[in-house]
Amino acid sequence: MKIIACYKIVPYEQSIGIAQDGSLNFDKAELMIGQYDLNAIEAGAQLVEKCGGELTALTVGSQEVENSKMRKGVLSRGPANCVTVCDPGLKDADSATTSAALAEAIKSRGEFDLVICGEGSSDIYAQQVGVQLGERLGLPCINGVTEITAGEGCINVQRNADGETETLCIKLPAVISVASGINVTRVPSMKDILAAGKKPFAALTGADVALPGERYTETVSVLAPQHAARPCKIFTGDSEETLSAFAAAVNAELK
């Protein structure tokens, strides 16, 4: 089974700076593999371990996708190889642009059986790339997958729907988005990390794939939420007057 797991490199949220006007500063932000994408990579790795085949990791973006540490971090978690598509036009790409770039990169790789995405990116979490990717590839697409079992020319998947468990048989090739609870992602050993440096990877550019020439959305601004001062009042004693004052203070805050 030939599986492609899509992932995104995102800034570590704790290292993002916030200016006085509320704008975000990413100059010193560390990079990380999206947490939900790690679930997609783990799901692909487990399928290959059970059924055989090959797992390819795929990402698109600007200069962050060329980070060798991030690439080794992905390859140490099971994929046999990695493909990156780097282009300045993919900086801060929306879900439509991202899904279009992923679709073109996947088409350039030839035949495949399954594409696995995380339930959303760790930064934007729009939950749109997986379903848009399935539409662009003209393939069946299921999201919210919590369990995967390989069949003959198909996969059987489960997902939760309004408190019920839904079981579906999907003919391959297909695109799925997995829920974050589908697995516990592995922690690479030192052996895995050293071996990752020897695995093959393909570094493509925008000239190698047909990137979309139009942006469908434009980010006007991204501002951190304003922090409001939290009032603190302390009431001591258990007299009726104290309890009445406490109740009056709570009611005043709830109005």
C-alpha positions as CSV (number, residue, x, y, z in Angstrom):
1,M,0.0,0.0,0.0
2,K,1.4,3.4,-1.0
3,I,0.4,6.0,1.6
4,I,1.0,9.7,1.7
5,A,0.8,11.6,5.0
6,C,0.5,15.3,4.7
7,Y,1.9,17.6,7.4
8,K,2.5,21.2,8.2
9,I,5.3,23.0,9.9
10,V,3.9,25.6,12.3
11,P,5.4,28.0,14.9
12,Y,5.5,26.9,18.5
13,E,2.8,29.0,20.1
14,Q,4.7,29.6,23.3
15,S,7.6,31.2,21.4
16,I,5.4,33.7,19.5
17,G,5.9,37.3,20.6
18,I,3.1,39.8,21.1
19,A,3.6,43.5,20.5
20,Q,1.9,46.2,22.4
21,D,-0.6,46.7,19.6
22,G,-1.6,43.0,19.8
23,S,0.1,42.0,16.5
24,L,2.1,38.7,16.5
25,N,5.9,38.5,16.1
26,F,7.2,35.3,14.7
27,D,10.9,36.4,14.4
28,K,12.0,34.2,17.3
29,A,9.3,31.6,17.1
30,E,10.6,28.0,17.1
31,L,9.2,25.6,14.5
32,M,7.4,22.3,15.2
33,I,5.5,19.7,13.3
34,G,1.7,20.2,13.7
35,Q,0.4,18.0,16.5
36,Y,-2.6,16.8,14.5
37,D,-0.3,16.0,11.6
38,L,1.7,13.7,13.9
39,N,-1.5,11.7,14.3
40,A,-1.7,11.4,10.5
41,I,1.9,10.3,10.2
42,E,1.5,7.7,13.0
43,A,-1.7,6.3,11.4
44,G,0.2,5.9,8.1
45,A,3.2,4.3,9.8
46,Q,0.9,1.8,11.6
47,L,-0.8,0.8,8.4
48,V,2.4,0.1,6.7
49,E,3.7,-1.9,9.6
50,K,0.6,-4.1,9.5
51,C,0.0,-4.4,5.8
52,G,3.3,-3.5,4.1
53,G,4.0,-0.8,1.6
54,E,5.6,2.6,1.8
55,L,4.8,5.8,3.6
56,T,5.7,9.1,2.1
57,A,5.5,12.4,4.1
58,L,4.5,15.5,2.2
59,T,4.5,19.2,3.1
60,V,4.1,22.5,1.2
61,G,5.0,25.9,2.4
62,S,7.7,28.6,2.2
63,Q,11.2,28.5,3.6
64,E,10.2,26.6,6.8
65,V,9.8,23.4,4.9
66,E,13.5,23.3,4.1
67,N,14.4,23.1,7.8
68,S,16.5,19.9,8.1
69,K,15.6,19.4,11.7
70,M,11.9,19.3,10.9
71,R,12.5,16.9,8.0
72,K,14.4,14.5,10.2
73,G,11.7,14.8,12.9
74,V,9.2,13.6,10.4
75,L,11.3,10.8,8.9
76,S,12.2,9.5,12.3
77,R,8.5,8.7,12.9
78,G,8.1,6.1,10.2
79,P,8.0,7.5,6.7
80,A,10.4,6.0,4.2
81,N,10.9,9.3,2.4
82,C,9.8,12.9,2.4
83,V,8.7,15.4,-0.2
84,T,8.7,19.1,0.3
85,V,7.4,21.9,-1.9
86,C,8.9,25.3,-1.2
87,D,7.7,28.5,-2.8
88,P,7.4,32.1,-1.5
89,G,3.9,32.1,-2.8
90,L,2.9,29.5,-0.2
91,K,3.8,31.7,2.7
92,D,0.7,32.0,5.0
93,A,-1.3,30.1,2.3
94,D,-5.0,29.6,3.0
95,S,-6.7,26.2,2.9
96,A,-7.7,26.5,-0.8
97,T,-4.1,27.3,-1.9
98,T,-2.6,24.7,0.4
99,S,-4.9,21.9,-0.9
100,A,-4.2,22.9,-4.5
101,A,-0.5,22.8,-3.9
102,L,-0.8,19.4,-2.2
103,A,-2.9,18.0,-5.0
104,E,-0.4,19.0,-7.6
105,A,2.5,17.5,-5.6
106,I,0.6,14.3,-5.1
107,K,-0.2,14.0,-8.8
108,S,3.5,14.4,-9.6
109,R,4.3,11.4,-7.5
110,G,2.4,8.9,-9.6
111,E,0.1,6.2,-8.3
112,F,-0.9,6.0,-4.6
113,D,-3.5,4.3,-2.5
114,L,-4.3,6.5,0.4
115,V,-3.7,10.1,1.5
116,I,-3.9,10.8,5.2
117,C,-4.4,14.3,6.7
118,G,-4.7,15.5,10.3
119,E,-8.0,16.9,11.5
120,G,-6.7,20.4,11.2
121,S,-3.5,22.5,11.4
122,S,-2.1,23.4,14.8
123,D,-2.1,27.1,13.9
124,I,-5.2,27.9,11.9
125,Y,-7.3,24.7,12.5
126,A,-9.7,25.5,9.7
127,Q,-10.3,21.7,9.1
128,Q,-10.7,22.4,5.4
129,V,-7.5,21.1,3.7
130,G,-8.4,17.4,3.8
131,V,-11.9,17.7,2.3
132,Q,-10.7,20.2,-0.3
133,L,-7.8,17.9,-1.2
134,G,-10.2,15.0,-1.8
135,E,-12.3,17.2,-4.1
136,R,-9.3,18.4,-6.1
137,L,-8.1,14.8,-6.6
138,G,-11.6,13.6,-7.4
139,L,-11.5,10.9,-4.7
140,P,-13.7,9.8,-1.9
141,C,-12.9,11.7,1.3
142,I,-13.9,11.0,4.9
143,N,-13.0,13.1,7.9
144,G,-13.1,12.4,11.7
145,V,-11.7,8.9,11.3
146,T,-11.0,7.2,14.6
147,E,-10.0,3.7,13.4
148,I,-8.5,2.3,10.2
149,T,-8.5,-1.3,9.0
150,A,-7.1,-2.3,5.6
151,G,-9.1,-4.5,3.3
152,E,-8.8,-5.8,-0.3
153,G,-8.7,-2.7,-2.4
154,C,-10.4,-0.7,0.3
155,I,-10.1,0.4,3.9
156,N,-12.7,0.1,6.6
157,V,-12.9,3.2,8.9
158,Q,-14.8,4.2,11.9
159,R,-15.8,7.7,13.1
160,N,-18.0,9.1,15.8
161,A,-21.2,10.9,14.6
162,D,-23.5,12.5,17.1
163,G,-22.7,9.9,19.8
164,E,-22.9,7.0,17.4
165,T,-20.0,5.0,15.8
166,E,-20.2,4.9,12.1
167,T,-18.4,2.2,10.1
168,L,-17.6,2.9,6.4
169,C,-15.9,0.9,3.7
170,I,-14.0,3.2,1.3
171,K,-12.7,2.1,-2.1
172,L,-9.1,3.1,-2.7
173,P,-7.5,5.4,-3.7
174,A,-9.0,7.8,-1.1
175,V,-8.3,10.7,1.2
176,I,-9.1,10.6,4.9
177,S,-8.6,13.0,7.8
178,V,-7.9,11.4,11.1
179,A,-9.1,12.5,14.5
180,S,-6.6,13.4,17.2
181,G,-7.7,10.5,19.4
182,I,-6.9,7.9,16.7
183,N,-3.5,7.0,18.2
184,V,-0.7,8.0,20.5
185,T,2.1,9.3,18.5
186,R,5.5,7.6,18.9
187,V,8.6,9.2,20.4
188,P,11.5,8.5,18.1
189,S,14.5,6.8,19.6
190,M,18.1,7.9,18.9
191,K,18.4,5.1,16.4
192,D,15.3,6.4,14.5
193,I,16.7,9.9,14.5
194,L,20.1,8.8,13.2
195,A,18.4,6.6,10.5
196,A,16.2,9.5,9.4
197,G,19.3,11.4,8.2
198,K,19.9,8.7,5.7
199,K,16.4,8.4,4.3
200,P,15.8,10.0,0.8
201,F,13.8,13.2,0.3
202,A,12.8,15.3,-2.7
203,A,12.9,19.1,-2.4
204,L,10.6,20.5,-5.0
205,T,10.0,24.2,-5.8
206,G,6.9,26.0,-7.2
207,A,8.3,25.5,-10.7
208,D,8.1,21.7,-10.3
209,V,4.4,21.7,-9.6
210,A,1.5,23.8,-11.0
211,L,0.8,26.1,-8.1
212,P,-2.4,28.1,-8.2
213,G,-1.9,31.7,-9.4
214,E,-4.8,33.2,-7.4
215,R,-5.2,33.6,-3.7
216,Y,-8.8,33.2,-2.6
217,T,-8.5,34.9,0.8
218,E,-6.3,37.6,2.2
219,T,-5.3,37.9,5.9
220,V,-5.9,41.4,6.9
221,S,-4.5,41.1,10.5
222,V,-3.9,38.6,13.2
223,L,-4.2,40.1,16.7
224,A,-3.8,38.5,20.1
225,P,-6.9,38.7,22.4
226,Q,-6.9,41.6,24.8
227,H,-6.4,40.6,28.4
228,A,-8.9,42.0,30.8
229,A,-8.1,42.5,34.4
230,R,-9.7,40.0,36.6
231,P,-11.4,41.5,39.7
232,C,-10.6,39.9,43.0
233,K,-12.8,40.4,46.1
234,I,-12.2,38.5,49.4
235,F,-15.0,37.9,51.9
236,T,-14.2,36.5,55.3
237,G,-16.5,35.2,58.0
238,D,-19.7,33.3,57.8
239,S,-22.2,35.9,59.1
240,E,-25.4,36.6,57.3
241,E,-24.1,40.1,56.3
242,T,-21.0,38.5,54.7
243,L,-23.0,35.9,52.8
244,S,-25.4,38.6,51.6
245,A,-22.5,40.8,50.4
246,F,-21.0,37.8,48.6
247,A,-24.2,37.0,46.8
248,A,-24.7,40.6,45.8
249,A,-21.2,40.8,44.4
250,V,-21.7,37.6,42.3
251,N,-25.0,38.9,41.0
252,A,-23.4,42.2,40.0
253,E,-20.7,40.4,38.0
254,L,-23.3,38.2,36.2
255,K,-25.3,41.2,35.0
